Amino acid sequence: MKKKKKEKHGTIIKASKRSGSPIQESIRKKKKMEEEMGYKTVDRPSVSPDTDNEQLSGTTPDESPIIVTGVESFTFHKILGEGSYGKVMLATHQACQKQVAVKMVKKRLLVKDSRDEVLIERQVLEMTRKSPFISRAFATFQSQEHVFYAMEYLSGGDLTGFMTTNAPLPIPATRFFAAELICGLQFLHTSGIIHRDIKPDNILLDNNGHLKIADFGLAVMNIFGNAKTSGWAGTLAYMAPEILLEKPYNKAVDWFSAGVVIYEMATGRYPFVEDEIDENIKKALINDDPAFPKELDPHVKAVIEGLLDKSPESRQKFVDNIREHPFFMEINWTEIEGGKAPPPFHLPPPPVMTSDTMKDVNFSKAIKPRMAKKNQKLFCGFTFADDGWKVVKKK
């Protein structure tokens, strides 16, 4: 059911190009600020296609840097997940002995499928690093063949795993997750970002049970106001009708996906026809209304109906006032937004740091023929370290 379709590039608004992108703008502003303050800058965007790894650092004027020079800075323990573009591995940063999740993505596939958008996920992670509802990137770096994201390790796993064990969720848990998802999506949309692949696999849980939106490989940026984009992107079972009908669309597509996710949380089922044939799923998403269990709470049903409205305009109008909906009457939105609302359930304690190590780890192994220099240059500016990287230092 959850089969991924190959993305087609948007024809109305595409993801921002490297020149004038948020990365380059932030680099220029930071460099100017640092020069005015009188200390040396780190020229992060420079990259040589002939060098395996460019050095990056979380340097601040009064802190010693945590240096990440590449995969040799980490000890890798096990694979957490694997896909067609790469894999995610549990690793320990050797300098601070902190567990992180290192996401590795193949450059050649990015260049082949999304040539103009190879930096999108990197840009989004830098722009959203202050939100408590977005998975946090500590640093990014690259080798000849791969790009790497050193992310916070979220030991609660993904929402798919949580629901497999616990769905249908009690109403308080459904309400809590829905509220955090709403805050996360509203943060993204206010920043002009459409995720385009909201689904349980891309919603992670930290060790306390708070929700984190992850995987921005299909995201599109700079969609503000009435602007729209287009193109087939996402996972079929969670795609909004306007995408399937190949119409221009905006942030309302994320809310349709969220409606499917909330339905699954509340019922333990999928809202439309479950079929192995993609065309039947597509027709159901475009034409069918969801079937609701008779015992379902009427308020959560009303929220789901509003989010699964076939009209993107009506869907967005509903979302504009969603925080005032009776289903969320018990929610303290200030606490939720600050990440301080206690989850209404307990997760098992995070696993102890493993002493196991992966053997034969060689992510920098050259593949012949080497990538063309013009393609390597597409990744100029990819490497960065978050200024908050120092907080992962061992106490």
N, C-alpha and C positions, 0 to 999 in steps of 0.2 A: 504493500500500500504506500509506503513512504519512499517512493522512488524519486530521485533527483533528476530534474530536467536540465539540460545544458542551457546556460544563460545566453540570451541574445542581448547585444548592446542596446541601450536606450537610444532613441532617435531624436527625442525632444531635448532632454537635458542629460548629459553624461556625467559620470563622476569627474571631479575636478582634476585637471592635468597637473603635472609636476610643477611647471612654472606657475607661480602665483598660488600654489596650493597652501593649505594651512600649515603644513610642515615647513615649507620654505619661508613663509611669512613669520612663523614663530621663531625660526632659527635666526632670521635677520634681526627681529626685534630683540631677541635675547642677546645676540652678539653686540648690538648697539648698546644695550643696557649695561652689559658687563664691561664694555670699553669705557663707558661713562663712569662706572664705579671704580675703574682702575685696576682690574685684575684680568688675567689672561683668559681668553676664551678657548673653548674646545671646538674645533671645526668639524662638527659631527657629519655634515652632509657629504663630505668628500669621500669618494670611493674609487679605488682602482680596480678595474676588471682583472688585473693580473695578480691581485693580492687576495688570498683566501679570506681573511677576516680583517675588518677595520676595527680599531680599538674604540671602545666607548666607555664612558665613565659617568658616574653620578656625582661629579665634582661640584662642591659648593665652596664659597670662600673660606668657611670656617670648619669644613669637614674633610676628613681624608676620603678619597674616592673609593668606591667599590668598582674594581675594574672587571669588565667582561671583554675578553679578547676573542671569544668564540666558543666552540663546543668544548675546548680543553678546559674551560673554566668550570665545567660541571661534571659530576659523576652521575651517570644514568642508571636507573634501577629497573624500570619496567615500562612497557607500553600501556598507556591508559586508553588509547583509542586509535583507530587507523581508518583512513579513507583513501580515495583515489588520488588526492593531491598531496598526501603526506601522512604524518602521524603525530600523536601527542604522547610525550613520555614524562614519567615522574623522574625528577633529577634533584640533586643537591648541589647548590652553589658552594664550591669548595672554600671560598674566602670567608663566608659567613655561616656556613653549615645550615642554610635555610632550604627547606623543601620548596620546589617550584614545579610547575608544569611547563615543559618546553614543547612548543608547537613547531613542527618542522614542515615547510611547504616547498614543493619542487618548483624552482624558477621556470623551468622549460614549459611546464603546464600553464603557469600563470601567463607567460608571454604568449602562448598559443591561444588560450581561451579569453584572456582579458588584457590584451596588450596595453591599452590605454588606462588601465585601472589597477596596475600591479601594486600601487601604494595605498589603495583605498583602506584596507583593514588597518594598516599602520597609522594612517591619518586618523581614522575613527578612534582608535585606542588612545592616541595622544589627546584628542579633543575631549574625550569622555572620562579621563582618568580620575576626575573628582566625584563622579557619581557612585554612590554605594551600590547601585543596581547594575553596574557594568563590570564584567570580569576585567581585572586590572593587569596591565602589562608593565612589568618592572623595566624591561629592556628589550630591544630588538637588535639582531645582528645578522650577518650573512656570510655565506661561503660561496665558492664558485657555482655550486649547483642548487643551493637551498637558501631560503630565508628562515629565520628562527625568531620566535616570540617567547621570551621568558615571562610566564604569567604566574599569578598567584595560584597556588594549588588549592582547589576547592574540593575538600575531602568528602563532601556530602554527595558527590556524584551528580548525575543529571536528573531532570524531572521525570524522564522516562523510567529510570530505575526506581525512583521513589514511588511513582504511581503504580508500577508493576506490583509492588509489595503492598501498597496502602489504598489504592483507589477502589471504590469511590471514596474521596476524602470527606471527612466531616465538614460541615458548613464553616466552622471557624477557620479551619486550615485552608479551605477553598477561598474564603474571603481574604485571608492574610496574603496568600500567594497572588491572588488577583490584584490586590491593592499595590503590592510591590511591583508587579508587572506593569500596572498602569503608570506608576511613578517612573519606572525605567523607560517605557516607551515615550511618555511625555517629555522626558529629558532629551531623548534622542531627537524627537520631532522638533522640539524647540531649537535644537542645534542644526536643523536642516537635514537630518539623517533619517533615511528609511532603511530598516533592517532587511526586509524582503525574505527572510527565512526564519520567522518565529515559529518554533515547534518545541516540544519537550526535550528533544536531544540537544537543543541550543540554549536551554535554560538550566543553569547549574546551581548547586546549593553549597554554601560554605559550611563550616563545621558547626555553626550555631543554627543553621536552618534558614538563613536568609537567601533570597533569590538573586542570581546574577545572570544577566543576558550575555551570551557569548557568541563567537563565530560571526564575524562581520565580512566574510569573504564575498557575499553577494550584496553588500550594502551600497547605497547610492547616496551622494552628498549634495549639499546646496539646493535642496528642495524646500523653498520657503514660500509662504503665502499661497497664491493660486498656481504656482509652478507645478508641472507634472513631468514625469518620466515615462518610459515605456520599455518593453522587452520582457521576455519570458524568463522569470527568475524565481527560484524558491523550490519548495518540496510540494509535489502535486496535492497531497491530501490536505494541505494547509493554505493553498493558494486562493486568493480572492477572485470572484467571478470576473472582475474587470481585467485582471491579468490573463485569465484563460480566454477571454474574448478578444485579447490583443488590442485593448483600448488604452489610451494614456491614463496614468493613475498617479495618486499621491500617497500620503502617509496612511490613508484609510485602509490600504491593503494590510498593514501590520495589525490593525484592529480586528479585521476578519480572522486572521491567523490566531490572534489572542482569544477570540471567541471560541474557536475550535479547541484550543488548549484548555480553557476554563470549563467547557463542556466535558472534556475528558477527565478533568480533575473531579468534577461534581458527580459524574455518572459512572466512570470507569469504562465508558464506551466511546465510539466514534459517532459524531452526529449525523453522518450521511451514509450512503451505501458503502459497505466494506467489500471491495471487489479486487481481484487481481488484474482486471482489465482497466488500463488507464482511462480509456474513453468513457467507460461507465462512471468512474469517479468524477471525471471532468463534467459530465452531464449533470450529475447529482449536485455538484458544487454550484453550478450555474442555475439550475432550475428547482431543486428540491428544498423544502423546508426541513429543518432538523426535527427528528422525532424525540419527544421528551418523555421520560418515565413519569407515571402519574404521581409518584410520591415525591418528586423533586420540589424543593423549596421554591415557591412562586417568585420570590425576589431574585434568586440566582437565575431562574428561567428567564425573567424579564431582561436581565443584564445580557445573557447569552443571545437572546432574540435581537436585542439592539445591536450587538457586535456582529451578528451574522446576517444583518440586513443586506439584501442583494444590491441595494443602491448605495454607492460610496458616499453620496451627499447626505443621505439620511443617517447612515452609519456614523459619519463624522459629527453630525449635529447631535446625535445621541451621546457621543464620547465627550463633547464639549462640556456636558453637565454631569458626567458619569460619577464624579466624586460626591454629588448630592443625592445619588440614587439611594432609596431605602435599604438596599442590600448592604451598603457601606456605612449605615448610620452609626455602627459601633466602632468605626475606624477613626483613630486619631491621626489625621494626615500629617501633622507636624512630626509626630513620632515616627511614622512610617518613612517620611522623606529623609529624616535624619538617620535612618537605619537603627533606631533605638527601640522600636516596638518588639516586644518579646514574641518569638514564634510560638504558636499554640501546640507545639509538639516537641519531642526531644529526639535528636539524632544520636546514634552511637558515637562514642568518642573517636576522634580521628586516629588512623593507624599510626603506630610508632614508626619512626624513621627506619627504613629498611637498610640492612647491611648488604643486601644482594646487589650485584652490579651486572649490567648488560655486557656481554662479551662481544668482541669484534665490532665495536662501535666506530665507524669510520664514515661520518656524514660528509666529509670534505673530499671524498674520493673523486678524482677527475673522471669525467665521462667524455669520450671522444666521438665526434669532434667537439672541441670546446665551444661554449656559447659565443656567439658573435659579440664583439665589443659594443655594437649599437644596442644589443639586447641587454647586456650588463649595465649599460648606462641608464636604462629604465629604472634601475634600483638605486640610483644616486639619491641619497637622503634617507634611505631606509633605516640606517642605524641610529639608535638613540637610547638614552637611559633616562628614566623618569627622575626628576629632582628628589622624589621621595624614596629613591632606591636605598638611601642611607638607613631607612627605618627597618630594613631587613637584616641589619647587622646583628650579630650575636651579642646578646646582653652580657 
